[in-house]
Amino acid sequence: MWRWKVTAEIASYLKNGCVLGLDSSREMIELAKKKFPYKDYSNLTFQIRDVRELEYNEKFDLVFSNAALHWIKNHIIVLKTIQRSLKLGGRVLIQMGGQGNARDVIKVVDEIIIEKKWSYYFKDFEFPYGFYGPDEYREWLKEANLQPLRVELKSKVMIQKGIDGLKAWIRTTWLPYTQRIPKKLQEDFVDEIVGRYLKNNPLNDGGLVRVDMMRLEVEAIKK
């Protein structure tokens, strides 16, 4: 969770500034347009774009990203395009999954995908997420000519509402895995992940599931 000061700053930009929202997913952009219609939010614009291919030069005062960039592995390219798009003195505020994120879930999935029943669907599979730590990220910021202000790895506990909640999260968040499985077997795959995870991480007395997460929070400036 971002510190209150940062959260308030983002809220102020959304209310008072000119904001460009980018996502590589058409579905996410359409959802944003429905949630923030132009007739009510004329200061907000949304475009389908890949952050690695931005062509803006010294256009923005602030670049903000929340829980998105861990879907990209090469962050040097990302940071260099962000740096180029920022005005002098412009700031970067990004939060993403960090080193050690969902470690217990990943351990279970790694065990499952090498077993005979599932290994066929994971030939030449590479870990799809970029979960990085503070030390390497500070170096990447400097390489991109961005001055680190704060680079911090923070633990976060995610709570899912029982078995159904955990299954829903696996279905929607772990697509690089589930989409490799034929549709008729996807639910079996999800069931196996959830069943094994709960052996070591059982439901609490309230029927809830705990998942330990890690978040990397980054603040930097272009000087």
N, C-alpha and C positions, 0 to 999 in steps of 0.2 A: 504494500500500500504506500503510495507516494506520501511524503510529508504534506501536512495541511497547506503550507505555503505554496508548494508546487501545484497542488490540486486547485487552489484558489486562482493561481496565475493562469492555468489552462482554462478554467471556467470564464475568466475575464476575457481572454482572447476569443473564445467561442461567442461571447455575448457582444463584444465591442469591436473586434478586429475583423479583417478579411481573411477567411480561412479556406485553404484548399485541402480537401480530404482525398487521399489516394489509397487504392487497394488493387491488387492484381485479380481479384475475384469480382466478376460481374454481379454475382448474387449479393455480395456484401455492399457493393456500390448502390444497387437498386434498393436494398434494405435501408441504407443511410438516406437516400433521397426520399423514401416514404416516411421515415421517422422525422426528417428535417426538411419539409417541403420548401421550395424556393419562395413561395408566396409569404411564408412566415419567417424564413431565415435567409434573406437575400444576401447576407454576408458569407454564406457557406456555399462552396462549390465542390462537387465530387467528380473524380475522374478515375477511369480504369488505367492504372499505370504500375509498372514494376519499378520499385525504388532503385534498383541497380541500373536503370536506364534513364534516370532523370536528366533533363537537358537544361535545367534552369541555372542561371548565373546571377548570383548575388541578389536574389529576389525576396528571400524570407528573413524575418526577424527571429523566428523560432521554428524548430522542427521537433515534433513530438510523436512518439510511437509507444503504444501500450500493448504488451503481450502479443507481438506480431513477429518481430525480427528473428526469433529463434527458429522460424520456418526457413530461414536463409542461412547457409553455411559460410559463405565467403563475405565476412563483414568488412574487410578492407575496401572492397568495391562500394559497399553501401555507405561507409563513412566518407569516402572520397566524393561521392555524388552529393551527399548531404553538405559537406564542407563547401563545395562549389556553389550550391544553391543558396547558402546563407550570406547575408550581408556582413560586413565587418562588424564585429561585436555581437553577431547573432549567436543564439544558444541552441544546444541540443539537449533534449530531455527524453530519454528512452528507457523503457523497462521491458524485460523479456525473461523467459526461462533461463536460468543460469546453471553453472556447473553443479552437478549432483541433483538436478531437478528430477522429481518422480523416480528416484533411484530404485525403490523397491518394485515399482511397476515394471520398469525397464528390465530389471533382473529376471522377473517372471517371464516377460515376453521373450527375452533372449534365450531362455531355456526352452521355451515352447517351439520357437521357429526353427530349431535345429533338429527337432524330433522327426521321425520318419513320416508321421501323418501330415506334417506341415512343411517340411524342408523343401519340397518340390517348388512351392510357391515363392520361396525366398532365395532362389539362386541369384548370385551376384547382387544381393541386397546390401545396401550401405545405410548406416544409421542416418536418418533424414534430418535430424535437428541440430542446430548450432547452440549448444549449451556451454557457455564459456565463463571463465573466471576473471576476477578483477585485474590480475597482473598482466595477462595477455591483452586484455581489452585496453588498458592504459597505453600499452605500446602501439596498438592499432590506431588509437586516437591521435597519438603523436605523429605516427606515420602519415596520417591523413591531414596533418596540420590543424588539429583541433586540440585545445588545451584542456586536459581533464580537470574538472572541479570536484567531482565526487564520483567514484566508481565503487559500488558496494554490493556485496553478495548478502542477501537476506533470506532467512528461512520463512516459510509460510505454510500453515496447515490448511489444507483444503478438506472440507467435510462434504461427503456425498450422502444423500438420503437413502440409505439402505442399499440392498443388492441392485434394485432397479436403477437407482441413481448412478451407481458405479458403472453399470452396463451402458447407460446412456452416455456417460462421459467417455468411455472407451470407444463407443461407436462413432462419436462426433469429433473426438480430439486425436485419435490414433489412426487416422485415415491412411497414412503411408503404409501401415501394416494391414489394416482390414481390407483395403481396396485391392490388395494382391490376391485375396482369397475369392474363389467363386461365390456368387451371391448365396447359393443354396447352403454353403458351409460357413458363411460369415458369422451367423449366430452361434454356431458350435465353437468357433474360434473365440468369440467374445466370452462365452460361458466358461471356457477353459481358463482364460486369463483371470476372470473374476474369481472363479473357484479356487485357483491356486493362490491368488493374492490374499483371499480371506483366510486361508489356512494359517498364514503368518501374521495377518492383520485382521483379526475377527471384528465383527460388529460390536459396538459398545452397548451399554445397558439401554441406551435410547434407540438402538437399531441403526446407528449412523456409522459410516465408514470414514476413517482418517487416512489421508494421503499426504505424505510429507513432500513439499515442493521447495524449490529454491528460485529466487528472483534476483536478477542482476539489474541494478538501477544505475543509470549513467547520466551525469550532468557534465557538459563541456561547453566551451565557448570558442568562437573563431576570432583570432587576434591577428 
